[in-house]
Amino acid sequence: MKKHSPKAHIDVKKYFIACAMLCAAVFLLAKAQSIGEGIRAGIKIALEQVIPSLYPFMILTILLGNLQPLFLLPQRKDRHRRVLPPGCLPAILMSMIGGYPAGLKLISDMRERNQITPEHAEILSAFCFNSGPAFLLSVVGKNMFGATRAGIFLLAATSLSSIFCAFATMKNLKPQTENKSEQTAAAPLGNILVSAVSSAAHAVCSAALWICLFQGVIFGLEDIFGALPEQIRIFMEVTDGCSICAQRGNLPLAAAACAFGGFCVHCQILPFLQKCKIKYRYFFKYRLYHSLLSYFVCWLLIKIVPIAASAQPIATSGFRFDGFSVCILLLLSAALIWDTAPNIQKSIPG
């Protein structure tokens, strides 16, 4: 009786990647003109909106990270237990004012120097991801919605929601008793400044190229399938998403889009997550929480302090229960329930 030789193992992942690359090549060749138009649109967005609001803060962020020991206050000897290391304060502050990559850039640098543990890095990644005030106040608030107060509401909504996420994640964190950070000799100030400018330029160019890539893909897909659903475009690239929200006059939805950041920004910070060994699903989960909270906080702020009339119509009279907003809220609420339900069941006795 013949013995059948074992079947060769088929690497499905390898064939899937090969098919995806082939489809991408065909897509690029077939829709080269539309993709080129999208890339040109992405360059315009990067030059006029992203780089002016991001580049100066990225330089400041990297400078603060390299000069971090100079900003640490002396620690009292009787304070042996602290929830987070003292060096985390610059990362938290810069995440609030420096734009999306700033906080995670500092966190990854601190993790590389062994100033924080992997657990601390994971906790910090849950709330050290915010849009910068320059982008919210000037680009989104004043230019898109036509009202500076709209940008203030966006900044307040995303910041308050981020603080809530911080308390929610740190409540079960065990206090650390010692600091095992690596002490390195301080480099000359001139070298630090040159390195900061160069590193910031690299980070900003990377962000601009990702925007161009996403805009090119969007234009190419729209050439094939027609106009993409706004639900997809809002959460693909944050600048384009906020523009759509401004056209709809829906400020709370713009707050949700800014809190989520868009998959374009998520791709930009993936190297930082990988360096800290943070799982993307953990990071994505808190982006959904932050987005949902920002929507409701912004809506409450509008109800309390109505926005004055401006060039763009802004939703101030309550929830806009059209199909678009309902779908977004249902998806975010379902994700929240899906994640918290097992923890609630564990807490119920019996």
C-alpha positions as CSV (number, residue, x, y, z in Angstrom):
1,M,0.0,0.0,0.0
2,K,1.5,3.3,-1.1
3,K,2.0,6.0,1.4
4,H,0.9,9.4,0.2
5,S,3.5,12.0,0.7
6,P,2.5,14.9,2.9
7,K,1.1,17.9,1.1
8,A,3.3,20.8,0.9
9,H,2.4,23.6,3.3
10,I,0.9,26.6,1.4
11,D,1.9,29.9,2.7
12,V,-1.4,31.8,2.3
13,K,0.1,35.0,3.6
14,K,2.8,35.0,1.0
15,Y,0.4,34.5,-1.9
16,F,-2.0,37.1,-0.5
17,I,0.8,39.7,-0.4
18,A,1.8,38.8,-3.9
19,C,-1.7,39.2,-5.2
20,A,-2.1,42.5,-3.3
21,M,1.1,43.8,-4.9
22,L,-0.1,42.8,-8.3
23,C,-3.4,44.5,-7.8
24,A,-1.6,47.6,-6.6
25,A,0.6,47.7,-9.7
26,V,-2.4,47.4,-12.0
27,F,-4.2,50.1,-10.0
28,L,-1.2,52.5,-10.3
29,L,-0.9,51.9,-14.1
30,A,-4.6,52.1,-14.8
31,K,-5.3,55.2,-12.8
32,A,-2.0,57.0,-12.9
33,Q,-3.6,60.4,-13.9
34,S,-6.1,60.4,-11.0
35,I,-3.5,59.2,-8.5
36,G,-1.2,62.1,-9.7
37,E,-4.0,64.6,-9.1
38,G,-4.5,63.2,-5.6
39,I,-0.8,63.5,-4.8
40,R,-0.8,67.1,-6.0
41,A,-3.8,67.7,-3.8
42,G,-2.0,66.1,-0.9
43,I,1.1,68.3,-1.5
44,K,-1.1,71.4,-1.3
45,I,-2.7,70.2,2.0
46,A,0.8,69.4,3.4
47,L,2.3,72.7,2.3
48,E,-0.6,75.0,3.3
49,Q,-1.9,73.3,6.4
50,V,0.1,70.5,7.9
51,I,3.7,71.6,7.7
52,P,3.1,75.2,9.1
53,S,1.2,73.8,12.1
54,L,3.4,70.8,12.8
55,Y,7.0,71.6,11.9
56,P,7.8,74.2,14.7
57,F,6.2,72.0,17.4
58,M,8.1,68.9,16.2
59,I,11.4,70.8,16.6
60,L,10.3,71.9,20.1
61,T,9.3,68.4,20.9
62,I,12.6,66.8,20.0
63,L,14.5,69.6,21.8
64,L,12.5,69.0,24.9
65,G,13.2,65.3,24.7
66,N,16.9,65.8,24.3
67,L,17.1,68.4,27.0
68,Q,14.7,66.5,29.3
69,P,17.0,66.1,32.3
70,L,17.2,69.9,32.6
71,F,13.5,70.2,33.1
72,L,13.1,67.7,35.8
73,L,12.4,69.1,39.3
74,P,14.3,67.7,42.3
75,Q,12.4,64.8,43.8
76,R,11.6,64.7,47.5
77,K,13.2,61.8,49.3
78,D,10.0,60.8,51.0
79,R,8.2,60.3,47.7
80,H,9.1,56.7,46.9
81,R,5.9,55.8,45.1
82,R,4.7,57.5,42.0
83,V,2.4,56.3,39.3
84,L,4.4,57.6,36.4
85,P,8.1,58.5,36.2
86,P,8.8,62.2,36.5
87,G,10.1,62.4,32.9
88,C,6.7,61.6,31.5
89,L,5.4,65.2,32.0
90,P,7.1,66.6,28.9
91,A,5.6,63.8,26.8
92,I,2.1,64.5,28.1
93,L,2.4,68.3,27.6
94,M,3.8,68.0,24.1
95,S,1.1,65.6,23.1
96,M,-1.4,68.4,23.9
97,I,0.4,71.1,22.0
98,G,2.7,69.5,19.5
99,G,0.4,67.5,17.2
100,Y,-0.3,63.9,16.7
101,P,3.2,62.4,16.4
102,A,4.8,64.6,19.1
103,G,3.8,62.7,22.3
104,L,4.4,59.2,20.9
105,K,7.8,60.4,19.5
106,L,8.9,61.4,23.0
107,I,7.4,58.1,24.5
108,S,9.4,56.0,22.1
109,D,12.6,57.9,22.8
110,M,12.1,57.5,26.6
111,R,11.4,53.8,26.1
112,E,14.6,53.5,24.0
113,R,16.6,55.1,26.9
114,N,14.8,52.8,29.3
115,Q,13.3,55.7,31.2
116,I,9.9,54.0,31.3
117,T,8.7,50.4,31.3
118,P,6.7,48.8,28.5
119,E,3.6,49.1,30.7
120,H,4.1,52.8,31.1
121,A,4.6,53.3,27.4
122,E,1.4,51.4,26.6
123,I,-0.6,53.5,29.2
124,L,0.8,56.7,27.8
125,S,0.0,55.8,24.2
126,A,-3.7,55.7,25.2
127,F,-3.9,59.5,25.8
128,C,-0.7,61.1,24.5
129,F,-2.2,61.4,21.0
130,N,-3.9,64.7,20.3
131,S,-4.2,67.2,17.5
132,G,-2.2,70.4,18.0
133,P,-3.8,73.7,18.9
134,A,-2.5,75.4,15.8
135,F,-4.3,72.9,13.6
136,L,-7.5,73.0,15.6
137,L,-7.7,76.7,16.1
138,S,-6.4,78.0,12.8
139,V,-6.9,75.3,10.1
140,V,-10.1,73.7,11.3
141,G,-11.8,76.4,13.4
142,K,-11.0,79.6,11.6
143,N,-10.4,78.4,8.0
144,M,-12.9,75.6,7.7
145,F,-15.7,76.5,10.1
146,G,-15.2,80.2,9.9
147,A,-15.2,80.7,13.6
148,T,-12.3,80.8,16.0
149,R,-14.6,79.7,18.8
150,A,-15.3,76.5,16.9
151,G,-11.6,75.7,17.1
152,I,-11.6,76.4,20.8
153,F,-14.5,74.0,21.3
154,L,-12.6,71.3,19.3
155,L,-9.5,71.9,21.5
156,A,-11.5,71.7,24.7
157,A,-13.5,68.6,23.7
158,T,-10.4,66.6,22.6
159,S,-8.3,67.7,25.5
160,L,-11.0,67.0,28.2
161,S,-11.6,63.6,26.6
162,S,-7.9,62.8,26.6
163,I,-7.7,63.7,30.3
164,F,-10.6,61.3,31.0
165,C,-8.8,58.5,29.1
166,A,-5.7,59.2,31.2
167,F,-7.5,58.8,34.5
168,A,-9.3,55.7,33.1
169,T,-6.0,54.0,32.1
170,M,-3.9,55.0,35.1
171,K,-6.3,54.0,37.8
172,N,-5.1,50.4,37.9
173,L,-1.4,51.1,37.2
174,K,1.0,49.9,39.9
175,P,3.2,52.7,41.3
176,Q,6.9,52.3,40.5
177,T,9.4,52.4,43.3
178,E,12.6,53.1,41.4
179,N,13.9,54.7,38.3
180,K,16.1,52.5,36.1
181,S,16.7,55.1,33.4
182,E,20.0,55.1,31.6
183,Q,22.1,58.2,32.3
184,T,23.9,59.6,29.2
185,A,26.2,62.5,28.9
186,A,24.6,65.7,27.7
187,A,25.5,66.6,24.1
188,P,26.5,70.2,23.2
189,L,23.5,72.5,22.7
190,G,24.5,73.2,19.1
191,N,24.5,69.5,18.2
192,I,21.1,69.1,19.9
193,L,19.6,71.9,17.9
194,V,20.9,70.6,14.6
195,S,19.7,67.1,15.4
196,A,16.3,68.4,16.4
197,V,15.8,70.4,13.2
198,S,16.9,67.4,11.1
199,S,14.7,64.9,13.0
200,A,11.7,67.2,12.8
201,A,12.2,67.6,9.1
202,H,12.3,63.9,8.6
203,A,9.1,63.4,10.7
204,V,7.2,66.2,8.9
205,C,8.3,64.9,5.5
206,S,7.1,61.5,6.4
207,A,3.7,62.9,7.5
208,A,3.4,64.9,4.2
209,L,4.2,61.8,2.1
210,W,1.6,59.7,3.9
211,I,-0.9,62.5,3.2
212,C,0.0,62.5,-0.5
213,L,-0.3,58.7,-0.6
214,F,-3.7,58.6,1.0
215,Q,-5.0,61.4,-1.2
216,G,-3.7,59.6,-4.3
217,V,-5.4,56.4,-3.3
218,I,-8.7,58.3,-2.6
219,F,-8.6,60.0,-6.0
220,G,-7.8,56.7,-7.7
221,L,-10.6,54.8,-6.0
222,E,-13.1,57.6,-6.7
223,D,-12.1,57.4,-10.4
224,I,-13.1,53.7,-10.3
225,F,-16.1,53.6,-7.9
226,G,-17.3,57.2,-8.0
227,A,-17.4,59.4,-4.9
228,L,-16.4,57.4,-1.8
229,P,-18.8,57.5,1.1
230,E,-18.1,60.3,3.5
231,Q,-18.0,57.9,6.4
232,I,-14.8,56.4,4.9
233,R,-13.1,59.7,3.9
234,I,-13.6,61.3,7.3
235,F,-11.6,58.6,9.1
236,M,-9.0,58.1,6.4
237,E,-7.3,61.5,6.5
238,V,-8.1,64.0,9.2
239,T,-7.7,67.2,7.2
240,D,-10.0,66.0,4.5
241,G,-12.3,64.6,7.1
242,C,-12.6,67.9,8.9
243,S,-13.3,69.7,5.6
244,I,-16.2,67.3,5.0
245,C,-17.5,67.9,8.5
246,A,-17.3,71.7,8.0
247,Q,-19.3,71.4,4.7
248,R,-21.9,69.5,6.7
249,G,-21.8,72.0,9.5
250,N,-21.3,69.2,12.1
251,L,-18.7,70.4,14.7
252,P,-19.1,67.4,17.1
253,L,-18.3,65.0,14.2
254,A,-15.2,67.1,13.5
255,A,-14.2,66.7,17.1
256,A,-14.6,62.9,16.7
257,A,-12.5,62.9,13.5
258,C,-9.7,65.0,15.2
259,A,-9.7,62.7,18.2
260,F,-9.4,59.6,16.0
261,G,-6.7,61.1,13.9
262,G,-7.4,59.2,10.7
263,F,-5.7,56.1,9.4
264,C,-3.2,58.3,7.6
265,V,-1.8,59.5,11.0
266,H,-2.0,56.0,12.4
267,C,0.4,54.9,9.7
268,Q,2.7,57.7,10.6
269,I,3.0,56.7,14.2
270,L,3.3,52.9,13.6
271,P,7.1,52.9,13.9
272,F,6.8,54.5,17.3
273,L,4.3,51.9,18.4
274,Q,6.6,49.1,17.1
275,K,9.6,50.5,18.9
276,C,7.6,50.5,22.2
277,K,6.1,47.1,21.4
278,I,2.6,48.5,21.7
279,K,-0.1,46.5,20.0
280,Y,-2.1,48.4,17.5
281,R,-5.4,47.0,18.6
282,Y,-4.8,48.6,22.1
283,F,-4.0,51.9,20.5
284,F,-7.0,51.7,18.1
285,K,-9.3,50.8,21.0
286,Y,-8.5,54.1,22.8
287,R,-8.8,56.1,19.6
288,L,-12.4,54.9,19.4
289,Y,-13.0,55.8,23.1
290,H,-11.4,59.2,22.6
291,S,-13.4,59.8,19.4
292,L,-16.8,58.9,21.0
293,L,-16.1,61.1,24.1
294,S,-15.0,64.0,22.1
295,Y,-18.2,63.9,20.1
296,F,-20.4,64.2,23.2
297,V,-18.2,66.7,25.0
298,C,-18.2,69.0,22.0
299,W,-22.0,68.6,21.7
300,L,-22.4,69.6,25.4
301,L,-20.1,72.6,25.0
302,I,-22.2,73.8,22.0
303,K,-25.4,73.4,24.0
304,I,-23.9,75.4,26.9
305,V,-22.2,78.1,24.9
306,P,-23.7,78.5,21.4
307,I,-21.4,79.5,18.6
308,A,-22.1,82.8,17.0
309,A,-23.1,82.9,13.4
310,S,-20.3,82.4,10.9
311,A,-19.6,81.7,7.3
312,Q,-20.2,78.0,7.8
313,P,-23.3,76.5,9.3
314,I,-22.5,74.8,12.6
315,A,-24.8,72.3,14.3
316,T,-25.8,74.0,17.5
317,S,-29.4,72.9,17.9
318,G,-28.8,69.4,19.1
319,F,-27.9,66.0,17.7
320,R,-28.2,65.6,14.0
321,F,-29.7,62.2,13.6
322,D,-29.1,61.7,9.9
323,G,-27.9,58.4,8.6
324,F,-24.3,59.4,8.6
325,S,-24.1,60.4,12.3
326,V,-26.2,57.4,13.4
327,C,-23.8,55.0,11.7
328,I,-20.7,56.5,13.2
329,L,-22.2,56.6,16.7
330,L,-23.5,53.0,16.5
331,L,-20.0,51.8,15.4
332,L,-18.2,53.6,18.2
333,S,-20.8,52.5,20.8
334,A,-20.6,48.9,19.6
335,A,-16.8,49.0,19.9
336,L,-17.1,50.4,23.5
337,I,-19.6,47.8,24.6
338,W,-17.6,44.9,22.9
339,D,-14.5,45.8,24.8
340,T,-16.1,46.6,28.2
341,A,-18.6,43.8,28.4
342,P,-16.1,41.0,29.4
343,N,-14.8,43.2,32.2
344,I,-18.3,44.0,33.5
345,Q,-19.1,40.2,33.5
346,K,-16.0,39.5,35.5
347,S,-16.9,42.1,38.1
348,I,-20.4,40.6,38.7
349,P,-20.3,38.2,41.7
350,G,-21.4,34.6,41.1
